[in-house]
Amino acid sequence: MSSSWEVVIGLEVHAQLATRSKIFSGASTAYGAEPNTQACLVDLGYPGVLPVLNEEVVRMATKFGLAVNATIARRSVFARKNYFYPDLPKGYQISQYELPIVEHGELFIIDADGNDKRIGITRAHLEEDAGKSIHEGLAKSSGIDLNRAGTPLLEIVSEPDLRSAKEAVAYMRKIHALVRYLGISDGNMQEGSFRCDANVSVRPRGQEELGTRSELKNLNSFRFVEKAINFEIERQIELIEDGGEVVQETRLYDSDKDETRSMRSKEEANDYRYFPDPDLLPVEIDAAFVDAVRETLPELPDAKQQRFIKEYGLRVDDADILTNSRALADYFEAVVAATQGKTQGVANFVIGDLLGALNRDGFDIEQSPVTASDLAGLLDRIKDNTISGKIAKEVFDAMWAGEGTADDIIEARGLRQITDSSAIESVIDQVIAANPGQVAEYKAGKDKLIGFFVGQVMKETGGKANPGQVNKILKEKLS
């Protein structure tokens, strides 16, 4: 991108709230049911039925607002957002417009220079989800599944403070981690529980006035958010530099072609003819309710990250990874509490070996076949020199495959480390005798060959020789 252009991005993140029933009805929100089996008469807007607000969604929205240092409105109002679409059975969506429940919050991300950057949160409001249009497997028609109709959403609207696709992804990841920490959303992007719309515009660098924006709809992965925004930035710059004009519109991202395409002209608020919903009273909450919700706030990701750095002496990047998920942070602390090893060593194993196995097999941390106490047992065997770090990886793989505890596997496979100096010395003598050329080179000053000799000794001992002793005895003999 040319340095003469500045990018301006704002995100509208939609987080499905983790209630068991819908926002205005008792219908289930469970995922995966047969189409149209979880939409009741309220969701379908039948005459004579009235919506009743689910109190839990108010509690969850308040919890989010407190976590982002926002103002919690003591009085908020639901409105009808009127538009026609096949998967919107009532012909309007119940949302919040002029008086949302959460306003004026903030979140901090790390920018490209490694500095904290404040991203303003304009508002977070409650609304119901629409249904879903289905096109796959239907030759010349579309199906409508209304199971999602009425599912509670919290729409989180940022200020236009983001200046690159990477910043947008960093912000979205922070929101994703936060709603999961708070327990208000499972954040499952594959199931549509967490998605976003991105408003993207460009302007000449130094210009105050915002450029005309395009809205990219329903981006449901961090990778697609970055790719879609980058494509749109280049499209707008190229269009302007060729003498054209950006029009305000809604665009869809095609991941197969890696491009955005026009969907419809972008509506303004007056196109939706908002008005207060006559079937719903204003939401009024008092200080006691807000204080009670505040008491339920967990330790938040940023605070936990700083504590991990200070309390455990972790590197900043490692603390960031370990606190990205509340469950992963809890796992790490459980291992630390149960092992005698150093905390940075625990972090290295969790981030490298455990997360590697989880990612490879598509598991969440809660599904790990190796429990925190089991991993602590393995790390203790490294600490007391029963096994080497290299052998520990073999033991971990066996634990992952369900072969038992670290002690069980070490005994069953005969993996106990050789720490008998005389036995190690005997193997070293054999290796030195078998490699006179390398010995001469080492003595002539080629110090890096020590790695070759260590490798040969470890090979002869099946990786069981204590590496520290091997290095010490080798250097003594070769000198």
N, C-alpha and C positions, 0 to 999 in steps of 0.2 A: 504494500500500500504506500502511496506517495505520502511523504511527510508534510505535504501542504494541506492535507485533509485531517480533520478530527472526527472520530466516531463517537456517537452518543447512543447509549443503549439503556433501556429500562426493561425490567422483567416483570411479568405477571405470573406468579407461581401459584398453581392450584394444588393444594394438599387435601386429599380425602381424609376426613376425620374418622378416627377409629372407633366409631360407635357401632353397637350391634343393630340398631334400628335407624331408620332414615330421619332426616331433619324435621319433617312435619308429619310423619306417619309411623306406625309400628311395624312396617314391612322390613324384612331382613336386608342387611347390606352385605351378606356373605358373598364371596366371589365364586364364580364358576357354576352357578345354577343354570338349569335349562332356560332358554330365552323366555322372557315374559312370565316367569313364575314367581317373581318377587316384586311385582308392581301392583299395589292395591288401588282402590277407588280414589283415595286422596292423591296418590301419585299421578293418576290418570286424569284428574281434574273433573270427575263426574259431578253433575249438578247435585246440590244438597249436602255435599261433604265439606268439612272444614279442616284446615290444617291446624295442628297443635305443635308448638315449638318443643323440640327435644332439649331439655335443660342442659344435658351433658355437652352439647355443642357450644353453648355459652361459656361453660366452664373451660373447655379446651381453648377457645379463642382468647379468653382472658389470660390463660396460662401462657400462650404464645406472646401476647402483648406485653406481659410482665417480663418475659425473657429477653425481649428486644428493647427494653426501656421505653415502651410506648405509653401513650395516654389511653386509659381505658374509659370509654364513654359510659357515663352513668345512665344515659338514655340513648338508645339506638333504634332505628326504624327499618322494617323490611318494606321493600318496594317491589312493584311488578315491572319487569323488564320485558316489554312486548316485542316479539318478533315471531315470524313463522318459519318453522323448520319441521320436517317429518318426524324427527325424534323428540320433539317438544310437544307432548300431547295437549297441554293446557293452552298453548298459544302464547304463553308468557312464562318467564322464569322468575321465581321469587329470589330476590337478591337484596343487597343493601346499597343505597346510592348516596344520598346527601349526608346521612348520619350513620356511618359505619361503627362497629364496636371497638375497633383499634385504629389509632392514628399516631403519626409522628414518632416512629421508632427508628432504630439504627442497628447496623450490623457492621462488623469490621472484617475486611479481607486483607490478604497480603498482596501488594501490587508487584509489578514486574521488577521493581528496584528493591524488593524485600522489605518495604515499609508497610505499616498499618495504614489502611485506607478506609475511611468511613463511607458506608453506603446508606443513604437515607431510605427509610421505609415509609412511604406516603400513608398507607393504610392497609389494614387487613380486614376483610369483611366476610360475613357468612352468606352462603347461597346454596341452592340446590343444584345438583348436576342434572344434565339432560340425559336422554337415552342414547342409544348408539345405532348408527346406520351400518348395515352389514352388506358388503358387496361380493365378498369371496364366495365362490361356489354357486353364484346365482347369475345365470347367463345374461339375461336382459332385464333384470329387475334388482331391487334392493330390499333387504329385510330390515325390520326395525325391532330391536331388542330394548325393552323399556325397563329392564332390571335396574339399571343405574339411575333411572329417573327418581329424583328426590334424595339421592345420596348426598350427605352433607359435605360441603367443600369450604375450605378457608382459602380465599384468594388474597395473596400477599403481593402488594404492588410496590415496586421500588421507585425511588426517584431516578431520573435519567442521569445517574452518577457513574455509570459503567462506561469505560473507554476502549474496551477491546473484547473480543470473544473469550479470551482467557479469563479476563476479569468477570465476565458474565458467568462462566462455568464455576469459577471460584466462589462467587456469591451463591449460586444455585446449590453448590455442594454444602455450603455453610447452612443454608436453610434446610436442606435435606437432613443433615446431621442433627440440627436443632429439633425439628419436629419429631424425629425418632427418639432423641434424648428425652424429650418431654412426654413421650408416650401418647401423643395425640394423633399420630399417623404412622402407618407401617412403612410409608415411603416406597412401596413396591412399584417401580416404574413399568415393569412388564405388564402388571395388571391395571395400569392407569391410575394408581393411587397418588402419583406425583408427576406432574407435567408442567410445562410452562409455555407462555406466549412471549415472544421477544419483540419489542418495539425498537427498530433500528433506523438511524438516520445518519447522514454525514453533513459536515459543514466546513467551509474553509477555515483553517486553523487561525485562531484569534477572533473569529466572528462570535458575537454573543447570541444572536438569533439562531434558534434551532432550525435544522433543515426539515424537509417533509419526510415523515416516517412511514415505514411499512411495518405491518404487524405479521410476524411469522407464527402460525398457529400450531398448537398441540405438539410441541417438541417433547419427546418422552425418553430421552437419554442424554447424558452429559456430552457424549461424542457428537450426537446430532445437533445439539445446541451450538457447539463450537463450529461445526462444519456449515450449518445453515447460516449462522451470522456472518462467517467469513465470506461465504458466497454472496450474501446480500450486500455486504460492504463493497465488494469489488463490482457488483452489478450496478450499484448506485453511482459509484465514482465514474465508472466507464460511461454510464448513461449521461451524466452531467458533462463530462469532458468532451463527449461527442456532440454536445449542443442540445441534448434532450432535457426533460424535466422528470423528476421523481413524482409519482402521483401517490396520494394517500390511499392505501389499499391493504387488504388482507391477502397474504400469500401462504402457500403450503410448501413444505420442504419435501422433495422427492429424494429419499436416501439412495435409491437405486441409481439415479442419474446424477446425484450430488448437485442439485439445483433447486431453486425456489421458482414457483410459478404462480401467476395471479389466480386468486380464488374469487374475490369480489371486491367492490369498492369498500373502503373502510367507513363504517357507520360512525356517526357522532352520537353523543348522548341523547340529543333531541329526537333522533331517529327511533329510539326505543320507547319514547313516550312514557318515561318513568312516572309512577305515582305511588303513594303509600298504599300498601296492600290493605284493603278494607277488612279482610278476614283475620288479620293479625294485630294484636296490640303492640305498642312500643315495648321494647325490652328495657326494663329498668332494673339496675343492680345497685346495691349499696356498698359502702366501705367494708362492711363485715364480710360480704361475699368475696370481694377482691382480696382482703387479708387472708381469708381461709384458703383461697387458691394460691396465694403467695407462699403459704406454709408448705405446699405440696411440691414446690419447685425443686428439682434435683440440682446437684452441682453441674453447671453448664459447661459445654465443651471448652471454651476459652479459659475458664477458671481451672478446669481440670488439667488442661495442657500446661499452664503455668505451674501448677502444683507438681506435676510429674517432673518437670525440669528442675524445680527447686528441691523437692523431697527425694527424688530418685537419681538426680544428676544426669538425666537423659539428654541426648542431643535434641535440638529443637525439632528437626525433621522427624525423628523417631517419636517424640511426644505428640507431634501433629498426627501421625499415622495411628498411633495407639488410642488417641482420644476421638478419632473420627466417628467411632461407633461406641455407644455406651456399653454394649455387651462385650466388645473387644477390650475396652478399658477395664471392665470388671474382671475379665478373664486374666489379663496381665497382672492385676493387683492380687488376684487369688494365687497365681503362680509365685509371685514375689513373697507373699505371706507364708507359703508352704515350703520354699526352698532355701538352701543355705548359700546359693550362688549370688553373684553380683547382679544388680538390677540391670545394668547395661547388657550383660550377657543374656539375661532373660529376654530383654527387648530384642536383641539380635536374633534369638532363636524364634521368638513369636513372629516377628516381622518377616524373617527370611524363610524359615522352614514351615511354620504353621500356616501363615497366610498364603505361602506358595502352594501348599497342599489344598487349602480351602478353595483358592482360585482355580486350580487345576481341575478339581472335582465339582466345582459349582456349588459349594456348600456355604452357608452362613456360619458364623462363629458358634451359634447355638447348636449347630448340627455336627460339630467337630467330634470325630470318634475318639480323639485323645482329650481327656478331661484336664482341667488345670492341675489337679493333684497328681495325675499320671505324668504330665510334663514336668512338674516339679521333681518327681522321683527320678526322671531321666537326667535332669540337670544336676541333681545331687551326685549321680554316678560319675559325671564329668568332673565335678568339684573335688570328689575324693579320689580321683585318678583310677577309678575302676575301669573306665573306658576313656578313649580319646574323643576329641570333638568330631573327628572324621567317622569313627565307629558309631558315635551318637546318631548320626544321620541314618545309618543302616538300622539302628534300633528304633528310631522314630518311624521309619517307613513300615517296620514290622508292627509297631504299636498301632499305626494308622490302619493297617490291614486286619487288626483284631487279634493279634497273636498273644496278647497279654500285656503285663506290666513290663517296665524296663528290666527289672531284676529277673523276671521269668525268661525274657528273651536273651539276656546276657548269658544266663546259665545254660539255657537250651542250645544256644549256638556256640557256646564256648568263646565268647568275645571279651572275656576279662583281659584287661591290659597287662602287658608284660612290664613289670617294674624291677625285675631282678637284674641288677647291673651286670653281673657276670654273664647272664644269658644274652643280654643286649650286646655286650662287648664281643662275645663269640661271633655273633652275626656280623658285626662291624668289621672284625678281622677278616672274615670271608669276603665281604664286599670290597675292602681295600685291596686284598690279594688278587681279586678278579679284575680289577680296573687300574692297572699300573699307569696307563697313559693319562687318565684323568687325575690320578694322584700327583703326577709330575706337573701337570698344568696348574693344579691348585697350589702346589708349593711354589710355582713360578709367579704366583700373584693373581690367578684367576679365581677370586674368592667366591664368585657366584656359583661355582661348581658344588658348593656345599649342599645346594638344593638337590643336585643329582644324587649325591651320596645318601642324603636323608631318604629320598624316594626309593632308592635301591634297598635300603634297610627296611623300610616300611613294607615294601613289596615282599621281601623274604619272610617277614613276620606276619603277613596278612593284615597289616595295619594295626597290629596289637601293641607294638613297642611304644613306650611312653616317648612322645616327640621331644620333650624337654631333655630327657636323659640321652636320647639319640644325638641331639645337637651337641650337647656338652661333651660326650665321650668322643664323638667324631672329631670335633675341633682339637681336643687334646691329642688324639692319635695322629691327626694329619699335620699338626704343628711340630 
